Amino acid sequence: MTTNRWLILAVLFFARLTMAFQFQSVAALSPLIIDNFDVGLSEIGFLIGLYFAPGIFFALPGGAVAARFGDKRIVAVGLVLMLAGGVLIALTKDWNIFTAGRLIVGAGGVILNVVMTKMVVDWFASKELSTAMAIFINSWPVGVALALLILPILATTAGLSFAWWALAGLVGAGLLFFALIYNAPEGVVAVTKTSERTTIPLVAVTLAGVVWALYNAALAMIFSFGPAFLTQEGYALTQAASLTSLFMVIFAIALPLGGIVADKTGRKDAIIYLSLLSFAALMPVAVFVPDSAFIVFCVLGALFAFGGGPTMTLPAEVLSPASRTTGMGIFFTIYYVLMMIAPRIGGGVAESLDDAGAAILVGAGLSLAAAASLAAFRLQVRHQGPGG
């Protein structure tokens, strides 16, 4: 049995990286997909959003099923779904089957997000949880960046089909490593079987989910509307894309550092508030003083990243080991719902005002709302006590 928790974290990191890689594949290969299937950008946007759609329906039951049948078994099922959907995509030349494959890989990704986050808590709840969680969630930007770098090269040199098969092979490797190496820490397997009889601190978990969802929704405004805003303000398209990418690179570097600082200082809430309030204060500066965008994006790439790891530890404060899987299902259901709604709101506001900067300001408002939700969460925890 593997007892090295950092090796366990590496396995979970790699498995989730394959999920991010698979998610980003459509955007990374979009020009070739458009040519291959004779579709437009609207269909590409549909595919990107489709990946998240299963989360609204499967996040909560996925957690409950894992609580009943075991975390490792259910995560393996999720990876198998990702592999099966990836193979289906690689084999087909039919758009409808391609779309079905995308939906299948999205369903598998939901399971990974919900249950593997709980696995990190199981292994690190007693020590260095913010650090471990920051490293774990960093698998997403790293996977996205690698997909943007690697997949276009593979597709242009060896063909689109080869890129899809390479992606399926990567997911298969993640499944193999997970199946061979992962095991639950002592005591978790036995207690998980009784989780269905455990009370869930619903209000606290909901508030924690709202904080995480709003944090990510604010971040999504940068990735979704940053390039459009910058080009609107006179930046060349390549400059706008590079500046937005720079934000992501800095974010990925700083993300683990925020977790380390939170663990070393014990000032988790202070770091989260710094992250959220700096976003709310500085993004309007970038909107109203566009010449400051470079400096603002660089500074915020670091500051906003600091809050990611500590924010993901909030559910661990109120969920007992027996309630973690179901509780994380609730947590991620809220995340998926708000992540589906928020970009549409941002885009709608920007379109109605004919100003992409309005969407960035919506992100600043979401960040403020996340800070208020954190305050409400803290009041609820004090009222009910740790562990729910």
C-alpha positions in Angstrom: 0.0 0.0 0.0 1.3 3.4 -0.9 1.7 5.7 2.1 3.7 8.6 0.6 1.0 11.3 0.4 3.1 13.4 -2.0 3.3 10.5 -4.4 -0.5 10.2 -4.1 -0.8 13.9 -4.8 1.3 13.5 -7.9 -0.9 10.7 -9.2 -4.0 12.8 -8.6 -2.3 15.9 -10.2 -1.5 13.9 -13.3 -5.0 12.4 -13.6 -6.6 15.9 -13.3 -4.1 17.3 -15.7 -5.3 14.8 -18.4 -8.8 16.2 -17.7 -7.7 19.8 -18.3 -5.8 18.7 -21.4 -8.9 17.0 -22.7 -11.1 20.0 -21.9 -8.8 22.4 -23.8 -8.3 20.1 -26.8 -11.3 21.6 -28.6 -10.1 25.2 -28.3 -6.5 24.2 -29.1 -7.5 22.3 -32.3 -10.5 24.5 -33.2 -9.2 25.6 -36.7 -8.7 22.0 -37.7 -12.1 20.9 -36.2 -13.8 23.7 -38.2 -12.2 22.5 -41.4 -12.7 18.8 -40.7 -16.4 19.0 -39.8 -17.4 22.1 -41.7 -18.7 24.0 -38.7 -18.3 27.5 -37.3 -17.1 29.2 -34.2 -20.6 28.9 -32.6 -20.3 25.1 -32.8 -16.8 25.4 -31.2 -18.3 27.5 -28.4 -21.0 24.9 -28.0 -18.5 22.1 -27.6 -16.5 24.0 -25.0 -19.5 24.7 -22.9 -20.8 21.2 -23.4 -17.9 19.8 -21.3 -19.3 21.5 -18.2 -23.0 20.6 -18.8 -22.8 17.2 -17.1 -21.6 18.8 -13.9 -25.0 20.3 -13.2 -26.6 16.9 -13.2 -23.9 14.5 -12.1 -21.8 16.3 -9.4 -24.2 15.6 -6.5 -25.2 12.0 -7.4 -21.5 11.4 -8.4 -20.5 12.2 -4.8 -23.3 10.0 -3.4 -22.4 7.1 -5.6 -18.7 7.4 -4.6 -19.8 7.4 -1.0 -21.6 4.1 -1.5 -19.3 2.2 -3.8 -15.9 3.7 -3.0 -13.9 6.7 -4.2 -11.2 4.8 -6.1 -13.7 2.7 -8.0 -15.8 5.7 -9.0 -12.8 7.8 -10.1 -11.6 4.8 -12.2 -15.1 4.9 -13.8 -14.6 8.6 -14.5 -11.3 8.0 -16.2 -12.8 5.1 -18.2 -15.5 7.5 -19.4 -12.9 10.1 -20.4 -11.0 7.4 -22.3 -14.1 6.0 -24.0 -15.2 9.4 -25.1 -11.7 10.2 -26.3 -11.6 7.1 -28.4 -15.1 7.8 -29.8 -13.9 11.3 -30.8 -10.7 9.8 -32.4 -12.7 7.3 -34.4 -15.6 9.4 -35.8 -16.0 11.7 -38.7 -19.6 12.4 -37.8 -20.4 15.6 -35.9 -23.2 14.2 -33.8 -21.0 11.3 -32.6 -18.2 13.7 -31.9 -20.6 15.8 -29.8 -21.6 12.7 -27.9 -18.0 11.9 -27.2 -17.5 15.4 -25.8 -20.4 14.9 -23.5 -19.0 11.6 -22.3 -15.6 13.0 -21.5 -17.3 15.9 -19.7 -19.2 13.4 -17.5 -16.0 11.7 -16.6 -14.3 15.0 -15.8 -17.1 15.8 -13.3 -16.4 12.7 -11.4 -12.7 13.5 -11.2 -13.3 17.0 -10.0 -15.7 16.0 -7.2 -14.1 12.8 -5.9 -10.4 13.5 -6.3 -10.8 16.8 -4.5 -12.2 14.8 -1.6 -9.2 12.4 -1.9 -6.7 15.3 -1.4 -8.6 16.3 1.7 -8.5 12.7 3.0 -4.7 12.6 2.7 -3.8 16.2 3.8 -6.6 17.2 6.2 -4.3 17.0 9.2 -1.3 19.0 7.7 -0.4 21.2 4.7 -3.9 21.1 3.1 -3.7 24.5 1.6 -0.3 23.7 -0.1 -1.6 20.3 -1.4 -4.8 21.8 -2.6 -3.0 24.6 -4.4 -0.7 22.1 -6.1 -3.7 19.9 -7.0 -5.8 22.7 -8.6 -2.8 24.0 -10.5 -3.1 20.8 -12.6 -5.9 22.7 -14.5 -3.9 25.7 -15.8 -0.9 23.5 -16.4 -3.0 21.0 -18.4 -4.6 23.8 -20.4 -1.2 25.4 -21.2 0.3 22.1 -22.3 -2.7 21.4 -24.5 -2.3 24.7 -26.2 1.4 24.0 -26.7 1.4 20.4 -27.7 -1.8 19.5 -29.5 -1.5 22.0 -32.4 2.0 20.7 -33.1 0.8 17.1 -33.1 -2.2 17.8 -35.3 -0.3 19.9 -37.9 2.6 17.5 -38.2 0.8 14.1 -38.0 -2.8 14.9 -38.5 -5.9 15.6 -36.4 -6.6 11.9 -35.8 -3.2 11.4 -34.4 -3.7 14.3 -31.9 -6.9 12.7 -30.7 -5.3 9.3 -30.3 -2.4 10.9 -28.4 -4.8 12.5 -26.1 -6.6 9.2 -25.5 -3.3 7.7 -24.7 -2.5 10.4 -22.2 -5.9 9.7 -20.4 -5.1 6.0 -20.6 -1.8 6.6 -18.8 -3.6 8.6 -16.1 -6.0 5.7 -15.6 -3.2 3.2 -15.4 -1.1 5.2 -12.9 -4.2 5.9 -10.8 -5.3 2.2 -10.7 -1.8 1.0 -9.8 -0.7 3.5 -7.3 -3.7 5.2 -5.5 -5.0 3.9 -2.3 -7.1 5.6 0.5 -5.4 6.6 3.8 -6.2 4.3 6.7 -9.6 4.8 8.3 -11.3 6.5 5.3 -12.6 3.4 3.5 -14.5 2.1 6.5 -16.0 5.4 7.4 -17.1 6.2 3.9 -19.5 3.3 3.9 -21.5 5.0 6.6 -21.5 8.5 5.0 -25.1 8.2 3.8 -26.2 8.4 7.5 -24.1 11.4 8.2 -25.6 14.9 8.4 -24.3 17.4 5.8 -23.8 21.0 7.0 -25.7 22.3 4.0 -25.6 26.0 4.6 -21.8 26.1 5.2 -21.0 23.8 2.3 -23.3 25.9 0.1 -21.5 29.1 1.1 -18.1 27.5 0.5 -19.3 26.4 -2.9 -20.5 29.9 -3.7 -17.1 31.4 -2.7 -15.2 28.9 -5.0 -17.7 29.4 -7.9 -17.6 33.2 -7.8 -13.8 33.1 -7.5 -13.6 31.0 -10.7 -16.3 33.0 -12.4 -14.4 36.2 -11.8 -11.3 34.5 -13.3 -13.3 33.4 -16.3 -14.1 37.0 -17.2 -10.4 37.5 -17.8 -10.0 34.5 -20.0 -13.3 34.9 -21.8 -13.3 38.7 -22.4 -9.8 39.9 -21.7 -8.6 39.6 -25.3 -11.8 41.3 -26.7 -11.4 44.1 -24.2 -7.8 44.7 -25.0 -8.3 44.7 -28.7 -11.2 47.1 -28.2 -8.8 49.4 -26.5 -6.3 49.4 -29.3 -4.0 46.4 -28.6 -3.1 44.2 -31.5 -4.8 40.8 -31.4 -1.4 39.1 -30.8 -0.6 41.5 -28.0 -4.0 41.0 -26.4 -3.7 37.2 -26.5 -0.1 37.3 -25.2 -1.1 39.5 -22.3 -4.0 37.3 -21.4 -1.7 34.2 -21.6 0.8 36.0 -19.4 -1.8 36.4 -16.8 -2.4 32.7 -16.9 1.3 31.8 -16.7 1.8 34.0 -13.6 -1.4 32.6 -12.1 -0.1 29.1 -12.5 3.3 29.9 -10.9 1.8 31.8 -8.0 -1.0 29.3 -7.2 1.1 26.8 -5.1 2.9 29.7 -3.4 -0.5 31.0 -2.0 -1.1 27.6 -0.4 2.4 27.4 1.1 2.0 30.9 2.6 -1.4 30.0 4.0 -0.1 26.8 5.7 3.0 28.6 7.1 1.2 31.6 8.4 -2.2 30.2 9.3 -3.8 33.3 7.8 -6.0 31.6 5.3 -8.8 34.0 5.3 -6.5 37.0 5.1 -4.9 35.6 1.9 -8.3 34.8 0.4 -9.6 38.3 1.1 -6.3 39.8 -0.3 -6.9 37.8 -3.5 -10.6 38.7 -3.9 -10.4 42.4 -2.9 -7.3 43.1 -5.0 -9.2 41.7 -8.0 -12.2 43.9 -7.2 -10.0 47.0 -6.8 -7.5 46.6 -9.7 -9.6 45.3 -12.5 -11.6 48.5 -12.8 -8.3 50.3 -13.0 -7.4 48.2 -16.1 -10.8 49.0 -17.6 -10.8 52.7 -17.1 -7.0 53.2 -17.6 -6.3 50.7 -20.4 -2.6 51.7 -20.5 -2.2 50.1 -17.1 -3.5 46.7 -18.3 0.0 45.2 -18.6 0.9 46.0 -15.0 -2.5 45.2 -13.6 -2.6 41.8 -15.3 0.9 40.9 -14.1 0.2 41.9 -10.5 -3.2 40.3 -10.4 -2.0 37.1 -12.0 0.0 36.6 -8.8 -2.3 38.1 -6.2 -5.5 36.4 -7.4 -3.8 33.0 -7.6 -2.8 33.2 -3.9 -6.4 32.6 -2.9 -7.1 29.5 -4.9 -5.6 26.8 -2.7 -6.9 28.2 0.6 -10.4 28.7 -0.9 -10.5 25.0 -1.8 -9.9 24.0 1.8 -13.1 25.7 3.1 -15.3 22.5 2.8 -12.8 20.6 4.9 -13.5 22.8 7.8 -17.2 21.7 8.0 -17.2 18.2 6.5 -16.4 15.2 8.6 -14.5 12.3 6.9 -17.8 10.4 6.5 -19.6 13.4 4.8 -16.8 14.6 2.5 -17.8 12.8 -0.7 -21.5 13.8 -0.6 -20.5 17.3 0.7 -18.0 17.8 -2.2 -20.8 16.8 -4.6 -22.9 19.7 -3.3 -19.9 22.0 -3.4 -19.2 21.2 -7.1 -22.8 21.3 -8.1 -22.9 24.9 -7.0 -19.7 25.5 -8.9 -21.0 24.1 -12.1 -24.3 25.9 -12.0 -22.7 29.3 -11.4 -19.9 28.7 -13.9 -22.6 28.0 -16.6 -24.5 31.2 -15.7 -21.8 33.8 -14.9 -20.1 34.0 -18.4 -23.5 34.4 -20.0 -24.2 37.3 -17.7 -20.9 38.9 -18.4 -21.3 38.5 -22.1 -24.9 39.8 -22.0 -23.9 42.9 -20.1 -20.9 43.5 -22.5 -23.1 43.1 -25.5 -25.9 45.3 -24.2 -23.4 48.1 -23.5 -21.3 47.4 -26.6 -18.2 47.4 -24.3 -16.2 44.3 -23.5 -14.8 46.1 -20.5 -18.2 45.8 -18.9 -17.7 42.0 -18.6 -14.4 42.7 -16.7 -16.3 44.9 -14.3 -18.8 42.1 -13.8 -15.8 40.0 -12.8 -14.8 42.6 -10.2 -18.4 42.5 -8.8 -18.3 38.7 -8.7 -15.0 38.9 -6.7 -16.7 41.3 -4.2 -19.6 38.9 -3.9 -17.2 36.1 -3.2 -15.6 38.1 -0.4 -19.1 38.7 1.1 -19.8 35.0 0.8 -16.6 34.1 2.6 -17.7 36.4 5.5 -21.1 34.7 5.6 -19.3 31.3 5.6 -17.1 32.3 8.5 -20.2 33.4 10.5 -21.9 30.1 9.8 -18.9 28.1 10.9 -18.7 30.0 14.1 -22.4 29.4 14.7 -22.3 25.6 14.0 -18.8 24.8 15.0 -16.1 22.9 12.9 -17.2 19.6 11.4 -20.8 20.6 11.0 
